[in-house]
Amino acid sequence: METSHYKILYETEKYHWWYAARRRIVRNLISTYFAGKKNIRLLDIGCGTGELLRELEPLAETFGVDNSPQAIAFCTERGLSNISVAEATNLPFPNDAFDAVLCLDVLEHVKDDNAALKEIHRVAKPGGIVIIFVPTFNFLWGKSDEVSHHLRRYRLGEIRRKTNQNRLKVIRSSYFNFFLFFPILIARWLVRLFKIPIKNENEIGKGFINIILFKIFSFEARLLRRFNFPFGVSGLIISRKPD
């Protein structure tokens, strides 16, 4: 990810529609799969500037890693602890350490995504839950992929297959960001067609537009608790490490 993006992320992720609604999805999933459970140890791989970890602190003992020292510095500014610089393919934790492992929009950055999935399997406890988000469909490639240094976007079947191959049993998979799929597709095509200069897509969706997009995505987050979607801008994989 470009260095300048971390400062933008730190300043915008609390209220930006995409990050705010995505955090709601994660909280819903944690509440669903760990209802009534205490003393949960949770690892966020690629924790970025840490707003998600901050919101999850009441639900679990949280740990975070990111390969960017700048991102970890922003986490420290948020008052977070248990954070460190590390690669997804070389996690500084013992085997069977975490009840929940989050890998949210990270695998597309990793050259060897299978190696990252092997590490996730290693640090998850037997019976532990792994939640993976990835961007989907190469034809949706946009400015955010460029500034974030993405190597790929996925089809849901591809990431589901890789997850299973690395001994993490997939128990649910779905696309999401379904309702905004066509608006985002059209917007990205228009940007490419007319070569509209955009430094960062976080610049899009401020003020009233941000409120509208957040309401749409939040409505979808509620539906995602019960339904899977046939396509979307992102993909969700929930897996369990076998006992």
MITIBA-811074 format. One record per atom (N, C-alpha, C): residue number from 1; x, y, z. Coordinates in steps of 0.05 Angstrom, whole numbers. Layout:
site k=NUM&east=X&north=Y&up=Z
...
END
This chain:
site k=1&east=17&north=-24&up=0
site k=1&east=0&north=0&up=0
site k=1&east=18&north=25&up=0
site k=2&east=10&north=45&up=-15
site k=2&east=25&north=70&up=-16
site k=2&east=25&north=83&up=12
site k=3&east=48&north=95&up=19
site k=3&east=51&north=106&up=46
site k=3&east=30&north=127&up=52
site k=4&east=24&north=144&up=32
site k=4&east=5&north=165&up=36
site k=4&east=-23&north=155&up=43
site k=5&east=-29&north=131&up=35
site k=5&east=-56&north=120&up=39
site k=5&east=-61&north=115&up=68
site k=6&east=-40&north=108&up=84
site k=6&east=-45&north=103&up=112
site k=6&east=-55&north=127&up=127
site k=7&east=-45&north=150&up=121
site k=7&east=-54&north=175&up=134
site k=7&east=-83&north=180&up=127
site k=8&east=-90&north=176&up=101
site k=8&east=-118&north=180&up=92
site k=8&east=-136&north=160&up=107
site k=9&east=-127&north=135&up=109
site k=9&east=-142&north=114&up=122
site k=9&east=-147&north=121&up=151
site k=10&east=-126&north=130&up=165
site k=10&east=-127&north=137&up=193
site k=10&east=-148&north=159&up=197
site k=11&east=-148&north=178&up=179
site k=11&east=-166&north=202&up=182
site k=11&east=-195&north=196&up=174
site k=12&east=-199&north=176&up=157
site k=12&east=-226&north=173&up=146
site k=12&east=-240&north=147&up=154
site k=13&east=-226&north=127&up=163
site k=13&east=-239&north=100&up=165
site k=13&east=-261&north=99&up=186
site k=14&east=-260&north=117&up=206
site k=14&east=-281&north=115&up=227
site k=14&east=-308&north=121&up=216
site k=15&east=-310&north=140&up=196
site k=15&east=-336&north=149&up=186
site k=15&east=-341&north=142&up=157
site k=16&east=-320&north=134&up=142
site k=16&east=-324&north=128&up=114
site k=16&east=-343&north=104&up=111
site k=17&east=-361&north=106&up=93
site k=17&east=-383&north=87&up=90
site k=17&east=-373&north=58&up=87
site k=18&east=-352&north=54&up=71
site k=18&east=-342&north=27&up=66
site k=18&east=-331&north=15&up=92
site k=19&east=-313&north=29&up=105
site k=19&east=-300&north=18&up=129
site k=19&east=-320&north=15&up=152
site k=20&east=-337&north=35&up=155
site k=20&east=-357&north=34&up=178
site k=20&east=-376&north=10&up=175
site k=21&east=-386&north=6&up=150
site k=21&east=-405&north=-16&up=146
site k=21&east=-391&north=-43&up=147
site k=22&east=-366&north=-44&up=137
site k=22&east=-350&north=-69&up=138
site k=22&east=-346&north=-77&up=167
site k=23&east=-340&north=-57&up=185
site k=23&east=-336&north=-64&up=213
site k=23&east=-362&north=-75&up=225
site k=24&east=-385&north=-65&up=216
site k=24&east=-410&north=-75&up=226
site k=24&east=-413&north=-105&up=218
site k=25&east=-406&north=-112&up=193
site k=25&east=-407&north=-140&up=185
site k=25&east=-390&north=-157&up=202
site k=26&east=-365&north=-148&up=208
site k=26&east=-347&north=-164&up=225
site k=26&east=-358&north=-167&up=253
site k=27&east=-369&north=-146&up=265
site k=27&east=-380&north=-148&up=292
site k=27&east=-403&north=-168&up=292
site k=28&east=-420&north=-167&up=271
site k=28&east=-443&north=-186&up=269
site k=28&east=-433&north=-215&up=268
site k=29&east=-411&north=-219&up=253
site k=29&east=-401&north=-247&up=250
site k=29&east=-389&north=-256&up=276
site k=30&east=-374&north=-239&up=290
site k=30&east=-362&north=-247&up=316
site k=30&east=-384&north=-253&up=335
site k=31&east=-405&north=-236&up=336
site k=31&east=-427&north=-241&up=354
site k=31&east=-442&north=-267&up=348
site k=32&east=-444&north=-274&up=322
site k=32&east=-457&north=-299&up=314
site k=32&east=-442&north=-324&up=322
site k=33&east=-416&north=-324&up=316
site k=33&east=-400&north=-348&up=319
site k=33&east=-388&north=-351&up=347
site k=34&east=-389&north=-330&up=363
site k=34&east=-379&north=-331&up=390
site k=34&east=-399&north=-322&up=411
site k=35&east=-424&north=-326&up=405
site k=35&east=-446&north=-317&up=423
site k=35&east=-443&north=-331&up=450
site k=36&east=-442&north=-316&up=471
site k=36&east=-440&north=-327&up=498
site k=36&east=-413&north=-336&up=507
site k=37&east=-393&north=-335&up=489
site k=37&east=-366&north=-344&up=496
site k=37&east=-350&north=-321&up=507
site k=38&east=-332&north=-328&up=526
site k=38&east=-315&north=-309&up=539
site k=38&east=-286&north=-316&up=534
site k=39&east=-269&north=-297&up=541
site k=39&east=-240&north=-301&up=538
site k=39&east=-231&north=-308&up=510
site k=40&east=-243&north=-295&up=491
site k=40&east=-236&north=-299&up=463
site k=40&east=-210&north=-285&up=456
site k=41&east=-192&north=-299&up=443
site k=41&east=-168&north=-287&up=433
site k=41&east=-171&north=-284&up=403
site k=42&east=-167&north=-259&up=393
site k=42&east=-173&north=-252&up=365
site k=42&east=-148&north=-239&up=353
site k=43&east=-141&north=-248&up=329
site k=43&east=-119&north=-236&up=314
site k=43&east=-130&north=-224&up=288
site k=44&east=-122&north=-198&up=284
site k=44&east=-129&north=-184&up=259
site k=44&east=-103&north=-182&up=243
site k=45&east=-102&north=-197&up=221
site k=45&east=-78&north=-197&up=203
site k=45&east=-83&north=-174&up=183
site k=46&east=-63&north=-156&up=181
site k=46&east=-67&north=-133&up=164
site k=46&east=-85&north=-113&up=177
site k=47&east=-80&north=-106&up=202
site k=47&east=-98&north=-90&up=218
site k=47&east=-99&north=-61&up=209
site k=48&east=-82&north=-52&up=191
site k=48&east=-83&north=-25&up=182
site k=48&east=-78&north=-5&up=204
site k=49&east=-95&north=16&up=205
site k=49&east=-91&north=36&up=226
site k=49&east=-108&north=32&up=251
site k=50&east=-122&north=9&up=252
site k=50&east=-132&north=-2&up=277
site k=50&east=-159&north=5&up=287
site k=51&east=-176&north=18&up=271
site k=51&east=-203&north=25&up=281
site k=51&east=-220&north=0&up=286
site k=52&east=-217&north=-20&up=269
site k=52&east=-232&north=-45&up=274
site k=52&east=-224&north=-58&up=300
site k=53&east=-198&north=-60&up=305
site k=53&east=-188&north=-71&up=330
site k=53&east=-199&north=-56&up=354
site k=54&east=-199&north=-30&up=352
site k=54&east=-209&north=-13&up=374
site k=54&east=-238&north=-20&up=380
site k=55&east=-255&north=-24&up=360
site k=55&east=-283&north=-31&up=364
site k=55&east=-287&north=-59&up=374
site k=56&east=-268&north=-77&up=369
site k=56&east=-271&north=-105&up=377
site k=56&east=-260&north=-110&up=405
site k=57&east=-246&north=-90&up=417
site k=57&east=-235&north=-94&up=444
site k=57&east=-255&north=-103&up=465
site k=58&east=-280&north=-93&up=465
site k=58&east=-299&north=-102&up=485
site k=58&east=-308&north=-131&up=481
site k=59&east=-303&north=-143&up=457
site k=59&east=-312&north=-170&up=451
site k=59&east=-291&north=-191&up=455
site k=60&east=-265&north=-183&up=455
site k=60&east=-244&north=-203&up=455
site k=60&east=-218&north=-191&up=464
site k=61&east=-199&north=-208&up=471
site k=61&east=-171&north=-199&up=474
site k=61&east=-159&north=-198&up=446
site k=62&east=-152&north=-174&up=438
site k=62&east=-145&north=-169&up=410
site k=62&east=-115&north=-167&up=406
site k=63&east=-106&north=-177&up=383
site k=63&east=-79&north=-175&up=373
site k=63&east=-80&north=-166&up=344
site k=64&east=-60&north=-151&up=336
site k=64&east=-60&north=-142&up=308
site k=64&east=-32&north=-142&up=297
site k=65&east=-30&north=-148&up=271
site k=65&east=-4&north=-147&up=257
site k=65&east=-9&north=-133&up=231
site k=66&east=11&north=-118&up=221
site k=66&east=11&north=-106&up=195
site k=66&east=40&north=-105&up=186
site k=67&east=44&north=-106&up=160
site k=67&east=72&north=-105&up=150
site k=67&east=82&north=-77&up=147
site k=68&east=66&north=-57&up=154
site k=68&east=74&north=-29&up=152
site k=68&east=80&north=-17&up=179
site k=69&east=104&north=-9&up=184
site k=69&east=110&north=5&up=209
site k=69&east=93&north=30&up=213
site k=70&east=86&north=43&up=191
site k=70&east=70&north=67&up=193
site k=70&east=42&north=61&up=202
site k=71&east=30&north=39&up=192
site k=71&east=4&north=30&up=201
site k=71&east=4&north=24&up=231
site k=72&east=25&north=10&up=240
site k=72&east=27&north=3&up=269
site k=72&east=30&north=29&up=286
site k=73&east=44&north=48&up=275
site k=73&east=47&north=74&up=289
site k=73&east=20&north=87&up=293
site k=74&east=3&north=86&up=273
site k=74&east=-24&north=97&up=275
site k=74&east=-41&north=81&up=295
site k=75&east=-37&north=55&up=296
site k=75&east=-51&north=38&up=317
site k=75&east=-43&north=48&up=345
site k=76&east=-17&north=53&up=348
site k=76&east=-8&north=63&up=374
site k=76&east=-21&north=89&up=381
site k=77&east=-24&north=107&up=361
site k=77&east=-38&north=132&up=366
site k=77&east=-66&north=128&up=375
site k=78&east=-79&north=106&up=367
site k=78&east=-106&north=100&up=376
site k=78&east=-106&north=88&up=404
site k=79&east=-82&north=83&up=415
site k=79&east=-81&north=72&up=442
site k=79&east=-82&north=41&up=443
site k=80&east=-77&north=28&up=420
site k=80&east=-79&north=-1&up=419
site k=80&east=-53&north=-13&up=429
site k=81&east=-56&north=-37&up=441
site k=81&east=-33&north=-53&up=449
site k=81&east=-34&north=-80&up=435
site k=82&east=-15&north=-97&up=440
site k=82&east=-14&north=-124&up=427
site k=82&east=-13&north=-121&up=397
site k=83&east=3&north=-102&up=387
site k=83&east=5&north=-98&up=358
site k=83&east=34&north=-100&up=350
site k=84&east=40&north=-109&up=326
site k=84&east=68&north=-112&up=318
site k=84&east=70&north=-113&up=287
site k=85&east=93&north=-107&up=277
site k=85&east=99&north=-108&up=249
site k=85&east=105&north=-137&up=242
site k=86&east=91&north=-148&up=222
site k=86&east=96&north=-176&up=214
site k=86&east=82&north=-181&up=187
site k=87&east=93&north=-200&up=173
site k=87&east=81&north=-209&up=147
site k=87&east=60&north=-231&up=152
site k=88&east=40&north=-231&up=135
site k=88&east=20&north=-252&up=137
site k=88&east=31&north=-280&up=134
site k=89&east=54&north=-282&up=120
site k=89&east=66&north=-308&up=116
site k=89&east=86&north=-316&up=138
site k=90&east=89&north=-299&up=158
site k=90&east=108&north=-305&up=180
site k=90&east=98&north=-292&up=205
site k=91&east=78&north=-303&up=217
site k=91&east=65&north=-291&up=241
site k=91&east=80&north=-297&up=266
site k=92&east=84&north=-278&up=284
site k=92&east=101&north=-282&up=308
site k=92&east=85&north=-293&up=331
site k=93&east=71&north=-315&up=327
site k=93&east=54&north=-327&up=347
site k=93&east=58&north=-357&up=347
site k=94&east=53&north=-370&up=370
site k=94&east=56&north=-399&up=371
site k=94&east=32&north=-413&up=357
site k=95&east=35&north=-439&up=353
site k=95&east=13&north=-454&up=342
site k=95&east=-12&north=-453&up=359
site k=96&east=-35&north=-455&up=347
site k=96&east=-61&north=-458&up=361
site k=96&east=-65&north=-436&up=382
site k=97&east=-61&north=-411&up=373
site k=97&east=-61&north=-389&up=392
site k=97&east=-87&north=-373&up=393
site k=98&east=-104&north=-374&up=372
site k=98&east=-127&north=-356&up=370
site k=98&east=-153&north=-370&up=365
site k=99&east=-174&north=-360&up=379
site k=99&east=-201&north=-370&up=374
site k=99&east=-212&north=-359&up=348
site k=100&east=-204&north=-335&up=341
site k=100&east=-214&north=-322&up=316
site k=100&east=-190&north=-309&up=302
site k=101&east=-189&north=-312&up=276
site k=101&east=-169&north=-299&up=260
site k=101&east=-183&north=-284&up=237
site k=102&east=-177&north=-259&up=235
site k=102&east=-188&north=-242&up=214
site k=102&east=-167&north=-237&up=193
site k=103&east=-174&north=-240&up=168
site k=103&east=-155&north=-234&up=146
site k=103&east=-172&north=-218&up=125
site k=104&east=-175&north=-193&up=130
site k=104&east=-194&north=-176&up=115
site k=104&east=-181&north=-159&up=94
site k=105&east=-185&north=-166&up=69
site k=105&east=-173&north=-152&up=47
site k=105&east=-143&north=-151&up=49
site k=106&east=-132&north=-175&up=53
site k=106&east=-103&north=-178&up=57
site k=106&east=-91&north=-196&up=36
site k=107&east=-104&north=-219&up=30
site k=107&east=-92&north=-239&up=13
site k=107&east=-85&north=-229&up=-15
site k=108&east=-100&north=-209&up=-24
site k=108&east=-95&north=-197&up=-51
site k=108&east=-69&north=-182&up=-52
site k=109&east=-57&north=-176&up=-28
site k=109&east=-31&north=-162&up=-27
site k=109&east=-8&north=-182&up=-26
site k=110&east=-14&north=-207&up=-20
site k=110&east=7&north=-227&up=-14
site k=110&east=14&north=-243&up=-39
site k=111&east=40&north=-243&up=-45
site k=111&east=49&north=-258&up=-69
site k=111&east=42&north=-287&up=-67
site k=112&east=47&north=-299&up=-45
site k=112&east=41&north=-328&up=-40
site k=112&east=18&north=-329&up=-21
site k=113&east=-6&north=-328&up=-31
site k=113&east=-30&north=-328&up=-13
site k=113&east=-34&north=-356&up=0
site k=114&east=-24&north=-377&up=-13
site k=114&east=-26&north=-403&up=0
site k=114&east=-8&north=-404&up=25
site k=115&east=15&north=-391&up=24
site k=115&east=32&north=-391&up=48
site k=115&east=19&north=-376&up=71
site k=116&east=4&north=-354&up=64
site k=116&east=-10&north=-339&up=84
site k=116&east=-33&north=-356&up=96
site k=117&east=-47&north=-371&up=80
site k=117&east=-68&north=-389&up=90
site k=117&east=-57&north=-411&up=108
site k=118&east=-33&north=-421&up=101
site k=118&east=-20&north=-441&up=118
site k=118&east=-14&north=-429&up=146
site k=119&east=-4&north=-404&up=146
site k=119&east=2&north=-391&up=172
site k=119&east=-24&north=-386&up=188
site k=120&east=-45&north=-379&up=174
site k=120&east=-70&north=-375&up=188
site k=120&east=-79&north=-401&up=201
site k=121&east=-77&north=-423&up=186
site k=121&east=-84&north=-449&up=197
site k=121&east=-67&north=-455&up=221
site k=122&east=-41&north=-449&up=220
site k=122&east=-23&north=-455&up=242
site k=122&east=-30&north=-441&up=268
site k=123&east=-37&north=-415&up=266
site k=123&east=-41&north=-399&up=291
site k=123&east=-70&north=-401&up=301
site k=124&east=-88&north=-411&up=285
site k=124&east=-116&north=-415&up=294
site k=124&east=-117&north=-439&up=313
site k=125&east=-134&north=-437&up=334
site k=125&east=-138&north=-459&up=351
site k=125&east=-155&north=-480&up=337
site k=126&east=-152&north=-506&up=344
site k=126&east=-171&north=-526&up=334
site k=126&east=-200&north=-517&up=340
site k=127&east=-217&north=-517&up=320
site k=127&east=-244&north=-508&up=324
site k=127&east=-247&north=-478&up=321
site k=128&east=-224&north=-464&up=316
site k=128&east=-224&north=-435&up=314
site k=128&east=-237&north=-426&up=287
site k=129&east=-247&north=-401&up=288
site k=129&east=-261&north=-390&up=265
site k=129&east=-242&north=-371&up=250
site k=130&east=-242&north=-373&up=224
site k=130&east=-226&north=-355&up=207
site k=130&east=-245&north=-340&up=188
site k=131&east=-242&north=-314&up=188
site k=131&east=-259&north=-297&up=171
site k=131&east=-241&north=-283&up=151
site k=132&east=-247&north=-287&up=126
site k=132&east=-231&north=-276&up=104
site k=132&east=-249&north=-258&up=86
site k=133&east=-239&north=-234&up=80
site k=133&east=-252&north=-217&up=60
site k=133&east=-232&north=-214&up=37
site k=134&east=-241&north=-214&up=12
site k=134&east=-224&north=-208&up=-11
site k=134&east=-240&north=-191&up=-31
site k=135&east=-226&north=-175&up=-47
site k=135&east=-239&north=-161&up=-69
site k=135&east=-244&north=-181&up=-91
site k=136&east=-266&north=-177&up=-106
site k=136&east=-273&north=-197&up=-127
site k=136&east=-275&north=-185&up=-155
site k=137&east=-272&north=-202&up=-174
site k=137&east=-276&north=-197&up=-203
site k=137&east=-255&north=-177&up=-213
site k=138&east=-238&north=-187&up=-231
site k=138&east=-217&north=-170&up=-243
site k=138&east=-228&north=-147&up=-259
site k=139&east=-252&north=-150&up=-270
site k=139&east=-263&north=-128&up=-286
site k=139&east=-271&north=-104&up=-268
site k=140&east=-271&north=-107&up=-241
site k=140&east=-276&north=-85&up=-223
site k=140&east=-251&north=-71&up=-215
site k=141&east=-228&north=-77&up=-227
site k=141&east=-203&north=-65&up=-220
site k=141&east=-206&north=-34&up=-221
site k=142&east=-197&north=-21&up=-200
site k=142&east=-199&north=8&up=-198
site k=142&east=-176&north=21&up=-185
site k=143&east=-179&north=48&up=-180
site k=143&east=-157&north=63&up=-168
site k=143&east=-150&north=52&up=-140
site k=144&east=-169&north=43&up=-125
site k=144&east=-163&north=32&up=-99
site k=144&east=-145&north=8&up=-100
site k=145&east=-148&north=-9&up=-122
site k=145&east=-130&north=-31&up=-125
site k=145&east=-101&north=-22&up=-130
site k=146&east=-99&north=0&up=-145
site k=146&east=-72&north=10&up=-152
site k=146&east=-58&north=22&up=-127
site k=147&east=-72&north=39&up=-113
site k=147&east=-58&north=52&up=-90
site k=147&east=-54&north=32&up=-67
site k=148&east=-70&north=11&up=-67
site k=148&east=-66&north=-9&up=-46
site k=148&east=-47&north=-31&up=-54
site k=149&east=-36&north=-30&up=-79
site k=149&east=-17&north=-49&up=-89
site k=149&east=-28&north=-77&up=-89
site k=150&east=-53&north=-80&up=-98
site k=150&east=-65&north=-106&up=-101
site k=150&east=-51&north=-122&up=-123
site k=151&east=-48&north=-147&up=-119
site k=151&east=-37&north=-165&up=-139
site k=151&east=-59&north=-179&up=-156
site k=152&east=-83&north=-181&up=-144
site k=152&east=-104&north=-195&up=-157
site k=152&east=-131&north=-189&up=-144
site k=153&east=-152&north=-195&up=-158
site k=153&east=-179&north=-197&up=-147
site k=153&east=-188&north=-226&up=-151
site k=154&east=-207&north=-236&up=-135
site k=154&east=-214&north=-264&up=-135
site k=154&east=-242&north=-269&up=-145
site k=155&east=-246&north=-293&up=-154
site k=155&east=-273&north=-305&up=-155
site k=155&east=-278&north=-320&up=-129
site k=156&east=-303&north=-321&up=-121
site k=156&east=-309&north=-334&up=-95
site k=156&east=-301&north=-363&up=-95
site k=157&east=-306&north=-377&up=-117
site k=157&east=-299&north=-405&up=-118
site k=157&east=-269&north=-410&up=-116
site k=158&east=-253&north=-391&up=-126
site k=158&east=-224&north=-393&up=-124
site k=158&east=-214&north=-391&up=-96
site k=159&east=-223&north=-371&up=-81
site k=159&east=-214&north=-368&up=-54
site k=159&east=-225&north=-389&up=-35
site k=160&east=-249&north=-399&up=-41
site k=160&east=-261&north=-421&up=-26
site k=160&east=-244&north=-446&up=-30
site k=161&east=-236&north=-451&up=-54
site k=161&east=-219&north=-475&up=-60
site k=161&east=-192&north=-473&up=-46
site k=162&east=-180&north=-450&up=-47
site k=162&east=-153&north=-447&up=-34
site k=162&east=-156&north=-450&up=-4
site k=163&east=-177&north=-440&up=8
site k=163&east=-181&north=-442&up=36
site k=163&east=-183&north=-471&up=44
site k=164&east=-200&north=-486&up=30
site k=164&east=-203&north=-515&up=36
site k=164&east=-177&north=-530&up=32
site k=165&east=-162&north=-523&up=11
site k=165&east=-137&north=-537&up=6
site k=165&east=-117&north=-533&up=28
site k=166&east=-119&north=-511&up=43
site k=166&east=-101&north=-506&up=65
site k=166&east=-112&north=-514&up=92
site k=167&east=-129&north=-534&up=91
site k=167&east=-139&north=-548&up=115
site k=167&east=-156&north=-530&up=133
site k=168&east=-169&north=-511&up=121
site k=168&east=-189&north=-494&up=135
site k=168&east=-216&north=-501&up=122
site k=169&east=-234&north=-513&up=137
site k=169&east=-259&north=-522&up=127
site k=169&east=-279&north=-499&up=123
site k=170&east=-286&north=-493&up=98
site k=170&east=-304&north=-471&up=93
site k=170&east=-332&north=-479&up=103
site k=171&east=-344&north=-462&up=119
site k=171&east=-371&north=-466&up=129
site k=171&east=-391&north=-446&up=119
site k=172&east=-381&north=-425&up=106
site k=172&east=-399&north=-406&up=93
site k=172&east=-383&north=-389&up=74
site k=173&east=-395&north=-383&up=51
site k=173&east=-383&north=-364&up=32
site k=173&east=-405&north=-348&up=18
site k=174&east=-399&north=-323&up=13
site k=174&east=-418&north=-305&up=0
site k=174&east=-403&north=-282&up=-12
site k=175&east=-414&north=-271&up=-34
site k=175&east=-406&north=-245&up=-42
site k=175&east=-420&north=-224&up=-24
site k=176&east=-409&north=-200&up=-23
site k=176&east=-423&north=-178&up=-10
site k=176&east=-416&north=-152&up=-23
site k=177&east=-427&north=-130&up=-13
site k=177&east=-429&north=-105&up=-27
site k=177&east=-443&north=-109&up=-54
site k=178&east=-466&north=-122&up=-51
site k=178&east=-483&north=-130&up=-73
site k=178&east=-499&north=-107&up=-85
site k=179&east=-512&north=-91&up=-69
site k=179&east=-529&north=-70&up=-79
site k=179&east=-514&north=-47&up=-93
site k=180&east=-488&north=-44&up=-86
site k=180&east=-472&north=-23&up=-98
site k=180&east=-454&north=-34&up=-120
site k=181&east=-459&north=-59&up=-128
site k=181&east=-441&north=-72&up=-148
site k=181&east=-442&north=-57&up=-174
site k=182&east=-466&north=-52&up=-185
site k=182&east=-468&north=-39&up=-211
site k=182&east=-460&north=-10&up=-211
site k=183&east=-468&north=5&up=-190
site k=183&east=-458&north=33&up=-189
site k=183&east=-427&north=35&up=-188
site k=184&east=-415&north=17&up=-172
site k=184&east=-385&north=17&up=-171
site k=184&east=-373&north=8&up=-197
site k=185&east=-385&north=-12&up=-210
site k=185&east=-375&north=-21&up=-236
site k=185&east=-376&north=1&up=-256
site k=186&east=-399&north=15&up=-258
site k=186&east=-402&north=36&up=-277
site k=186&east=-383&north=59&up=-271
site k=187&east=-380&north=66&up=-246
site k=187&east=-362&north=88&up=-238
site k=187&east=-334&north=82&up=-246
site k=188&east=-325&north=58&up=-241
site k=188&east=-297&north=51&up=-247
site k=188&east=-293&north=49&up=-277
site k=189&east=-312&north=40&up=-292
site k=189&east=-310&north=40&up=-321
site k=189&east=-308&north=69&up=-332
site k=190&east=-324&north=87&up=-321
site k=190&east=-324&north=114&up=-331
site k=190&east=-297&north=128&up=-324
site k=191&east=-286&north=122&up=-301
site k=191&east=-260&north=133&up=-293
site k=191&east=-239&north=124&up=-313
site k=192&east=-240&north=98&up=-320
site k=192&east=-220&north=88&up=-340
site k=192&east=-225&north=99&up=-368
site k=193&east=-250&north=100&up=-376
site k=193&east=-257&north=109&up=-403
site k=193&east=-249&north=138&up=-408
site k=194&east=-255&north=155&up=-388
site k=194&east=-250&north=184&up=-392
site k=194&east=-224&north=193&up=-378
site k=195&east=-210&north=173&up=-366
site k=195&east=-184&north=179&up=-353
site k=195&east=-187&north=201&up=-333
site k=196&east=-208&north=198&up=-316
site k=196&east=-213&north=218&up=-295
site k=196&east=-192&north=215&up=-273
site k=197&east=-178&north=237&up=-266
site k=197&east=-157&north=235&up=-246
site k=197&east=-168&north=233&up=-218
site k=198&east=-163&north=210&up=-205
site k=198&east=-171&north=206&up=-177
site k=198&east=-146&north=196&up=-162
site k=199&east=-138&north=210&up=-141
site k=199&east=-115&north=201&up=-126
site k=199&east=-122&north=178&up=-108
site k=200&east=-147&north=178&up=-97
site k=200&east=-155&north=157&up=-78
site k=200&east=-185&north=156&up=-77
site k=201&east=-196&north=132&up=-78
site k=201&east=-225&north=129&up=-78
site k=201&east=-238&north=137&up=-52
site k=202&east=-222&north=139&up=-31
site k=202&east=-233&north=150&up=-5
site k=202&east=-241&north=179&up=-8
site k=203&east=-232&north=192&up=-29
site k=203&east=-240&north=219&up=-34
site k=203&east=-269&north=220&up=-44
site k=204&east=-279&north=198&up=-54
site k=204&east=-306&north=196&up=-64
site k=204&east=-324&north=187&up=-41
site k=205&east=-347&north=199&up=-39
site k=205&east=-366&north=190&up=-19
site k=205&east=-363&north=206&up=7
site k=206&east=-364&north=232&up=5
site k=206&east=-362&north=249&up=29
site k=206&east=-389&north=262&up=33
site k=207&east=-394&north=272&up=58
site k=207&east=-418&north=286&up=64
site k=207&east=-443&north=270&up=60
site k=208&east=-462&north=281&up=46
site k=208&east=-488&north=268&up=43
site k=208&east=-486&north=242&up=28
site k=209&east=-468&north=241&up=8
site k=209&east=-464&north=216&up=-7
site k=209&east=-454&north=194&up=11
site k=210&east=-436&north=201&up=29
site k=210&east=-426&north=181&up=48
site k=210&east=-448&north=170&up=65
site k=211&east=-467&north=187&up=74
site k=211&east=-489&north=178&up=91
site k=211&east=-507&north=158&up=75
site k=212&east=-513&north=165&up=50
site k=212&east=-530&north=148&up=34
site k=212&east=-517&north=120&up=29
site k=213&east=-491&north=121&up=22
site k=213&east=-477&north=96&up=17
site k=213&east=-475&north=79&up=42
site k=214&east=-471&north=92&up=65
site k=214&east=-470&north=77&up=90
site k=214&east=-496&north=64&up=96
site k=215&east=-518&north=77&up=92
site k=215&east=-545&north=66&up=97
site k=215&east=-550&north=42&up=79
site k=216&east=-542&north=44&up=54
site k=216&east=-546&north=22&up=35
site k=216&east=-530&north=-3&up=44
site k=217&east=-504&north=2&up=50
site k=217&east=-486&north=-20&up=57
site k=217&east=-494&north=-31&up=84
site k=218&east=-503&north=-14&up=103
site k=218&east=-511&north=-24&up=129
site k=218&east=-536&north=-42&up=127
site k=219&east=-555&north=-34&up=109
site k=219&east=-578&north=-51&up=104
site k=219&east=-570&north=-78&up=94
site k=220&east=-551&north=-78&up=76
site k=220&east=-541&north=-103&up=65
site k=220&east=-528&north=-120&up=87
site k=221&east=-513&north=-106&up=106
site k=221&east=-500&north=-120&up=128
site k=221&east=-521&north=-136&up=145
site k=222&east=-544&north=-124&up=148
site k=222&east=-565&north=-138&up=163
site k=222&east=-575&north=-163&up=148
site k=223&east=-578&north=-160&up=122
site k=223&east=-587&north=-182&up=105
site k=223&east=-566&north=-204&up=104
site k=224&east=-541&north=-196&up=105
site k=224&east=-519&north=-216&up=103
site k=224&east=-519&north=-235&up=127
site k=225&east=-532&north=-227&up=149
site k=225&east=-533&north=-245&up=172
site k=225&east=-550&north=-269&up=166
site k=226&east=-568&north=-267&up=146
site k=226&east=-586&north=-289&up=139
site k=226&east=-583&north=-300&up=111
site k=227&east=-573&north=-284&up=92
site k=227&east=-573&north=-291&up=64
site k=227&east=-545&north=-289&up=52
site k=228&east=-540&north=-305&up=32
site k=228&east=-516&north=-303&up=16
site k=228&east=-524&north=-288&up=-10
site k=229&east=-504&north=-274&up=-22
site k=229&east=-510&north=-259&up=-46
site k=229&east=-495&north=-272&up=-70
site k=230&east=-507&north=-271&up=-94
site k=230&east=-496&north=-285&up=-117
site k=230&east=-472&north=-271&up=-130
site k=231&east=-469&north=-245&up=-125
site k=231&east=-445&north=-230&up=-134
site k=231&east=-442&north=-205&up=-118
site k=232&east=-419&north=-192&up=-120
site k=232&east=-414&north=-168&up=-104
site k=232&east=-386&north=-159&up=-108
site k=233&east=-379&north=-136&up=-98
site k=233&east=-353&north=-124&up=-101
site k=233&east=-332&north=-139&up=-84
site k=234&east=-342&north=-152&up=-63
site k=234&east=-324&north=-167&up=-45
site k=234&east=-334&north=-195&up=-40
site k=235&east=-316&north=-212&up=-30
site k=235&east=-323&north=-239&up=-23
site k=235&east=-317&north=-245&up=6
site k=236&east=-334&north=-261&up=18
site k=236&east=-332&north=-269&up=46
site k=236&east=-329&north=-299&up=48
site k=237&east=-308&north=-308&up=63
site k=237&east=-304&north=-336&up=69
site k=237&east=-302&north=-340&up=99
site k=238&east=-319&north=-357&up=110
site k=238&east=-317&north=-364&up=138
site k=238&east=-309&north=-394&up=139
site k=239&east=-288&north=-399&up=154
site k=239&east=-278&north=-427&up=155
site k=239&east=-272&north=-434&up=184
site k=240&east=-269&north=-460&up=189
site k=240&east=-263&north=-469&up=216
site k=240&east=-239&north=-488&up=214
site k=241&east=-220&north=-485&up=232
site k=241&east=-198&north=-504&up=234
site k=241&east=-208&north=-530&up=247
site k=242&east=-206&north=-552&up=233
site k=242&east=-216&north=-577&up=245
site k=242&east=-204&north=-583&up=272
site k=243&east=-221&north=-595&up=289
site k=243&east=-212&north=-603&up=316
site k=243&east=-190&north=-624&up=314
END
